């Protein structure tokens, strides 16, 4: 494990949480994707965000598989 990647990951999580807490919108839709191996787990507050998460996870997995084959 590289410490710089761990630090970047933790920093991104804290930035996301802080942006979520600072937002002043009354109705906020949110979603997230956790990729464990080849299996994406999609978490969302609405069906639209779930579809968006599935599309994003498919794009990320395709890019990952493409770059791993080089």
N, C-alpha and C positions, 0 to 999 in steps of 0.2 A: 504494500500500500504506500502510495506516495502522499506525504503530508500536504503538499500544495493542492492536490485534488480534493482531499478531505476538507481543507480550509475553504476552498472555493465552494464546495457543496454546502457546507454549513452557512457560509455567508449568503448564498442564494436563498436558502431556506429562511434565514432571518430577514432578508430584504423582502421576501414575499409575504411573510407574516406581518411585518411592519407596514407594508403598503396596504394590506388587507385591513389592518386596524385603523389606519389613517383615513381610509376612504370615507367620504361623507355621504355616499349614495344610500338611499333607503332600501333599494332592492338590488342586491348584488348576486350575480350568478358566478359560481366558481367551479373549478374542476381541476383534476390532477391525474397524472399517469405515473404509475410505478412499474418499471420494467424489471422483472426478475428473470434473468436468462432470456429465453425467447417468448416469455408470457407477459403481456401487458395487463396490468390491473388498472381499470379506469374508475375513478371516483368523481362524482359530479353532483351538483345541486339541482340540475334540470336535465331533461332528455336532450335538449339542444347542445348543452355543454358536454354531455356524454358522447354524442356523435362527433363533436369537435375533437374530443380527447381520443376517440378511436381513430379518427383520420390522422391526427398528429402522431399517435403512436405507430401507425402503419408506415408513415413517412420516415420516422426515426428508425424503425426496424429495417426498412428497405435500404436506407443510407448506411446503416451499420453493417448489414450483410454485404452491400456493394463494396464498402471500404475494406472489409475484412478479407475479401477475395483478392485484393491487389497485392 
